[in-house]
Amino acid sequence: MSDDGALAKAGRDDAAAYAAHDSNRDLVTALQLYKKIMDARASAREANYSRTQIQDIVNGVVPGRELLDAQMELAFAHLG
């Protein structure tokens, strides 16, 4: 795919994720699309935006204590 084609697809993916998230409140689809963007373009500006949007969704739907517990489990797992 050409650079122009890749940029056009990136724009379409971003627009679809934004629509699912903000307009339709379809958070499952939004999460899936944001993850797809991150996986496809991990170092791109769009990936950073997608990470931020994923964090916003997670913080909005996962109770604070549950999120903290999950983060602590991850930290302990990585610390051995």
C-alpha positions, 0 to 999 in steps of 0.5 A: 500500500502506498503512503497515501493509501496507508494515510487514508486508511489510518484516517478512516480507522481513526474516524471509525474509532472516534465515531464508535466512541464519542457518537455511538457510545459503542465502547466495545467497538471503539476499544477494538478499533483503537487496539487495531490502530495501535497494533498497525501503527505502534509508533505513529501519532494515531497510536498515541491518541488511541492509547489515550482513548483506551485509557479514558474508556477503561477509567470510565468503565472499570471501578477505581478499586478494581483497576488498582487491584489489576494494576497491582497484580500486573506489577507483582507479576512483573516483579516476580 
